Amino acid sequence: MQPTVQVIIDNSYLEKEVERQVNERLIDMGIGTWWDMKRLQYETSRSYDWLMEYVIYDPRVRNFSKQKNGRWLFKAKDMKEFLNKYFDEL
């Protein structure tokens, strides 16, 4: 007969610990430095065409976006702030 070990874990402690560790990982990941169009589509759950019409061509976005070699790039922090600030308009 092999010896056995019984471990008793408090569910509320386990839930809090998992939440703490997930939050740490999310903070470590951050929002990134640059977003491309695919990341912007992911962040907004909007299509390329919708983003072009309502976000990309907005004059307020020009300060933190650029198109290089046919590819759109955005400063992540500024774009996130813009999306949050003008959420009701979009």
Backbone hydrogen bonds in HBPLUS format (Angstrom, degrees):
<---DONOR---> <-ACCEPTOR-->    atom                        ^
c    i                          cat <-CA-CA->   ^        H-A-AA   ^      H-
h    n   atom  resd res      DA  || num        DHA   H-A  angle D-A-AA Bond
n    s   type  num  typ     dist DA aas  dist angle  dist       angle   num
A0014-LEU N   A0010-ASP O   3.00 MM   4  6.31 162.1  2.04 155.3 160.8     1
A0015-GLU N   A0011-ASN O   2.91 MM   4  6.12 161.5  1.94 153.4 157.5     2
A0016-LYS N   A0012-SER O   3.07 MM   4  6.22 163.4  2.10 145.5 149.7     3
A0017-GLU N   A0013-TYR O   2.91 MM   4  6.10 158.2  1.96 153.2 159.6     4
A0018-VAL N   A0014-LEU O   2.96 MM   4  6.12 161.3  1.99 151.9 156.6     5
A0019-GLU N   A0015-GLU O   2.98 MM   4  6.16 164.3  2.01 149.2 153.8     6
A0020-ARG N   A0016-LYS O   2.91 MM   4  6.08 156.3  1.97 145.5 152.2     7
A0021-GLN N   A0017-GLU O   3.00 MM   4  6.21 162.7  2.03 149.8 153.8     8
A0022-VAL N   A0018-VAL O   2.93 MM   4  6.12 160.5  1.97 154.1 159.7     9
A0023-ASN N   A0019-GLU O   2.96 MM   4  6.10 164.4  1.99 149.3 153.8    10
A0024-GLU N   A0020-ARG O   3.01 MM   4  6.25 152.0  2.09 144.8 152.6    11
A0025-ARG N   A0021-GLN O   3.07 MM   4  6.32 158.9  2.11 147.5 152.3    12
A0026-LEU N   A0022-VAL O   2.94 MM   4  6.23 157.7  1.99 153.4 159.8    13
A0027-ILE N   A0023-ASN O   2.97 MM   4  6.17 158.2  2.02 148.9 154.4    14
A0028-ASP N   A0024-GLU O   2.96 MM   4  6.20 158.3  2.00 147.7 154.0    15
A0029-MET N   A0025-ARG O   2.91 MM   4  6.16 146.6  2.02 145.7 154.9    16
A0030-GLY N   A0026-LEU O   3.10 MM   4  6.35 156.5  2.16 149.1 154.0    17
A0076-ALA N   A0033-THR O   2.96 MM  43  5.35 162.2  1.99 127.9 131.8    18
A0035-TRP N   A0074-PHE O   2.83 MM  39  5.12 157.2  1.88 146.2 153.6    19
A0074-PHE N   A0035-TRP O   2.88 MM  39  5.12 149.1  1.97 151.6 157.9    20
A0040-LEU N   A0036-ASP O   2.99 MM   4  6.30 158.1  2.04 152.8 159.7    21
A0041-GLN N   A0037-MET O   2.83 MM   4  6.06 155.8  1.89 150.1 156.6    22
A0042-TYR N   A0038-LYS O   2.95 MM   4  6.19 153.4  2.02 142.8 150.3    23
A0043-GLU N   A0039-ARG O   2.83 MM   4  6.07 163.8  1.86 154.1 157.9    24
A0044-THR N   A0040-LEU O   3.01 MM   4  6.09 149.0  2.11 146.2 153.5    25
A0045-SER N   A0041-GLN O   2.76 MM   4  5.40 134.0  1.97 142.2 152.7    26
A0051-LEU N   A0047-SER O   2.99 MM   4  6.22 167.0  2.01 154.1 157.7    27
A0052-MET N   A0048-TYR O   2.92 MM   4  6.16 157.8  1.97 152.7 159.2    28
A0053-GLU N   A0049-ASP O   3.05 MM   4  6.26 163.4  2.08 149.4 153.2    29
A0054-TYR N   A0050-TRP O   2.89 MM   4  5.99 171.4  1.90 161.5 163.7    30
A0055-VAL N   A0051-LEU O   2.86 MM   4  5.02 148.1  1.96 133.7 140.5    31
A0056-ILE N   A0051-LEU O   2.83 MM   5  6.03 160.8  1.87 150.6 157.1    32
A0057-TYR N   A0052-MET O   3.38 MM   5  6.14 149.0  2.48 146.7 149.9    33
A0058-ASP N   A0055-VAL O   3.02 MM   3  5.28 159.6  2.06 112.0 118.0    34
A0061-VAL N   A0058-ASP O   2.94 MM   3  5.60 160.6  1.97 123.6 129.7    35
A0062-ARG N   A0059-PRO O   3.33 MM   3  5.49 148.8  2.43 102.0 110.2    36
A0064-PHE N   A0061-VAL O   3.10 MM   3  5.85 158.8  2.14 122.5 128.1    37
A0075-LYS N   A0064-PHE O   2.93 MM  11  5.42 160.2  1.97 153.0 157.2    38
A0066-LYS N   A0073-LEU O   2.93 MM   7  5.44 149.7  2.02 154.3 159.4    39
A0073-LEU N   A0066-LYS O   2.81 MM   7  5.44 154.1  1.88 162.9 171.1    40
A0068-LYS N   A0071-ARG O   2.85 MM   3  5.23 163.7  1.87 149.6 146.7    41
A0071-ARG N   A0068-LYS O   2.93 MM   3  5.23 155.2  2.00 110.5 118.7    42
A0079-MET N   A0075-LYS O   2.94 MM   4  6.09 161.9  1.97 160.9 166.9    43
A0080-LYS N   A0076-ALA O   2.91 MM   4  6.06 163.4  1.94 154.2 158.9    44
A0081-GLU N   A0077-LYS O   3.02 MM   4  6.24 159.1  2.06 147.7 153.4    45
A0082-PHE N   A0078-ASP O   2.92 MM   4  6.13 158.3  1.96 147.1 153.2    46
A0083-LEU N   A0079-MET O   2.90 MM   4  6.12 168.5  1.91 157.2 159.3    47
A0084-ASN N   A0080-LYS O   3.04 MM   4  6.22 158.3  2.09 147.8 153.6    48
A0085-LYS N   A0081-GLU O   2.86 MM   4  5.97 162.5  1.89 151.8 157.3    49
A0086-TYR N   A0082-PHE O   2.92 MM   4  5.98 167.1  1.94 158.4 161.0    50
A0089-GLU N   A0086-TYR O   2.98 MM   3  5.29 131.9  2.22 106.6 120.0    51
A0090-LEU N   A0086-TYR O   3.15 MM   4  6.40 145.7  2.27 155.9 165.9    52
